[in-house]
Amino acid sequence: MKAALALALVIDPAMDYLAGLSVPRSPEADVLLLAIGRQESGFRDRIQGAGNEGPARGFWQFERIAVAEMLRRHPALIGAVMTDLAIPKPWTSVTLHDAMALNDTLACVLARLLLRSDPAPLPAVGRREAAWGYYLRNWRPGKPKPLVWQGHYEAALAVVAAVGRLS
């Protein structure tokens, strides 16, 4: 999926939904969500690996341990999201992790909540290296690819600018 389409069909609706739950939307979050989604999956793979054998789920490639951490940090908010998205109980890290492969809104919500969990403010738009550090600290990728990040971040900036969200 192209970045502009991911913004329009996945990120925008999820961020509009979260705004109703008092999670603010920002251009900084939009750029990071796009760049990280491109870095992690290219907005192609909802299940990690060519044969879908990997442990990560959703365009932002969450492993079960990260899902469990989000459940621990945001139980009421995630409970509300799971109810609204009609995801059946029990809401465990296993059921949530499995649901992320089928529900892009849920995957995006968890990615935004992971960004929100960092006590540091989101990096300012255009601060590519600061954004890279934020991504590394929160996603803890097993095989970081800093050279690839540059292109993904610049593409994310261009898409968010094209829809008029950057001042």
N, C-alpha and C positions, 0 to 999 in steps of 0.2 A: 504494500500500500504506500502510495506517495505521501510525503510529509504533510502537504496541504490537505489531503483527504483525511489523514489521521487526525489532524487538528479539527477539521469540520465534523467528522463523523464519530470520533471517539473522545478527544480531549474536551472540545467545547461542551458537548452535552454533560459529560461527567463533572466538569468544573461548574457549569450552571447549576447542576443538581447539588453539588457540595456547598455552593454559595448559600443555598437555602438551609443548609445545616451549619451555617456560621463558619465555614472554612473559606477564607477570602481567596478570590481569584487575583492573579497578578500576571503581568507580562513576563516577569522573572520565572514564575512557575511554568507558564506556557512554553517558554524557550527551553527550560530544563527538561520538561516532560517530553518534548519533541526530540531533543538531542539524545536523551537517555534511551528513549524507545528506539531511535535509529541505531544507537550504539549496541544495545542489547539484542535486538531482534530484526532490525531493519523494517519493522512493522510487517514482517512476513511470517514469523513463526510464533505461534501461541504456545507451543510445546517445544522445549529445547531439543535441538539436534535434527539432523536430516531425516532420521528414521523415527523421530519423536520418542527417543529413548532417554532423553536427559531429565534432570530433576527440576528444571525451572519451568514456570508457567506464566502465561500472559505476555503481551508485547514487552513488558518491562522485566520479564524473566525473574520472577520471584521464586526462590527455593522455599521449602516448607519452614525452615527455621526463621526466615524473614517474615513469613505469614504469621507464625506463632508470636513473634515479637510485636507485630502490629495489633494482634488480638489482645496482647497483654497491655499495650500502651493506650489503645483506643477502644475498649470493649463496648461501651454504650454507643459510640458513633458507628462502629462496624455492625453492631446488632441492628441499628436503625437501617443501615444500608442493606444488610442481608434481608431484612423484612421487606423493605421497599422493592428490592429486586426479586422478591418471591423465591429466594433460595431456601430450601427446606432445612429444618433443624435436623440433627444437632449441628451447631456452628463450632466446628473444631478447626484446628489448623489443617487437618486433612481434607475436610469437606470444602473449606474456603479455598485451599490450594487447588483442588480439583475444579471448582467452579470458575476459577480465574481463567482456565484454558478455554472456557466456553462463553465468558461474559467480559467483553472489553471494558464496559463501564466499571465493573468491579475491579478489574486489573488497574485501570487508570486511577480510581479512587484510592486504592492501596498505594500506588506510586506517589500520589499527591500527599497522602498521610505520612509516608516515609520521609518525604522532603520536609514536611511540617514537623516531624519528630526531632529534627536537628535543632539544637538550641541556637545555632548561628543563623543569622538572617540569610535569606536566599541571596546568592551573588547578583550584583547589579547586571543588568542586560549589557552584553558586550564584553564582560570580564571572563573571557574564555578559560583562562588558567584557573581562576577562582572557581568557576563552574566545574572544571575537571576535578579539582580537589574536593568539591562538595559531592560530586558523583562517586569518587573513590571512597570517601569516608562513609557514605550511606549505602552504596550498593556492594562495596567490597568485592569487585569482580575478581574471579580467579585468574584470568589472563587479560589484564588491562592493555588497551591498545591506544596509547596517547596520540599517535599519529593519525589514526582514524577519527578520533574525537574532534579534531580540528575541523574537518569537513562536515561532520554531523552538526556541530555547534553552529557553524556558519550557515548551513542550510536551514537550521531551526530559526536562526535570527532572521533570515530572509523571508521565511514563510510568515512569521509573526509580524514582521514589518509590512508585508504585502497586504495583510488584512487590517492594517492601520492601528495596531495596538502598541506601537512604540512611539514615544514622543521625541 
